[in-house]
Amino acid sequence: MGCVLFSVTEAASSAHDGLMGGSTAVSNARYAGNTRDTRDNFILATGKLRLDRRDIPSALTFFAPVRVDQEGHFV
């Protein structure tokens, strides 16, 4: 087990996403040009540190709201 890097104990904004994670190549396909995505950035960074895909944590995205309805489905 690793060490805790930081903890989020309070947020003044409700626009943080701890459920969906970062962008992927498929989700960025709607944008024009060569847009790098979160998943590829994590893979690139872990490679530079001599780590591999198993070392990639789940992403916490700040200022990217995700809505969930009463039944727990993403809106």
Secondary structure, 3 states (H helix, E strand, C coil): CCCCCCCCCCCCCCCCECCCCCCCHHHHCCCCCCCCCHHHHHHHHHHHCCCCHHHCCCCCECCCCCCECCCCCEC
